[in-house]
């Protein structure tokens, strides 16, 4: 799974850059948003539960790349899971 994080981060960067270059056309249709929501949940779960430092670092880097692509509501919904995990570090 760790090997797929760099590719996912690059995809997020490219999608974000595309949305900046062409703001009137969004590459994020309903299917892509569904994929992003699933990926966000998976990365959040991996980050919160993994004991492997390399996995945690890679997953949090990938989550960071997603911030500009996912909805504010989803970020707010993730806070109850993020805060306790951060406090345990």
N, C-alpha and C positions, 0 to 999 in steps of 0.2 A: 504494500500500500504506500509506503514512504516514497517509492520510486515514481508513483503517479502524481505526487504533490507538485513537483516542479512543472509538469505539463499542465496541470490544472491552474496553477498560478499564472502561467503564460497565457492561457485561454482567458482568464479573468482580466488580465492586463489588456489584451487585445480587444476584448469586448468593451471594456471601459473606454479605451482610446477611440474605438469606432463610434461610441455614443457621444464622445466629445467632438470628434471631427464631423459627424453627421447627426446633429441633434434632432432633426426632423424625422429621421428614420431610425427605428429601434430594432436592433437584431434580437431583442429579448421578447419573443412571442410567448404565448401561454405555455408551450411545451418546454421552452428554454427556462422560463421562470419556475416551472415545476421541477425541472432538473436542478436548478440552483437551490431551491428550497430543500430538496432531498439531500443535496451535497452539503448544504449548510448544517442540517441536522446531523448528518453522519460525521462531519468534521468536528462539530461541537461535542458529540458523544465520544469520539476517539480522543480528542484533546482532554476531556474531563476524566476519562477512565484509564488512559494508558499510563503505564509506569515507566515506559521507555522514553528517555529524554529526547532522543532523536525524533521519535514519532510525535511527541508533544510539540517540539519546536517546529517541525514541518507542518503539522496541522494548524498551529496558530498562525504561521506565515500564510498558509492558504486561506484561512479565515480572514486575515487582514486584507487580502486581495479582494475578497468578496464584499467588503463593506460598501463599496460604491455601487454594487450591483443588486443587493437584496433590499427589501423594503424596510423602512423605518419601523414598521409594526413588528416585523420579524426580529429585528435587533432588540426592540423593547421586550419582546416575549422571551428572548434568550437570557436576559439579565438575571432572572431568578436562578438559573443554572450556572451562570458565569461567576457571580459574586462568591458563592460558597467555595467553588473550586479555586478561585484566585486566593481566597483567604487561607486555604489549606496549604498553599505553596510555601 
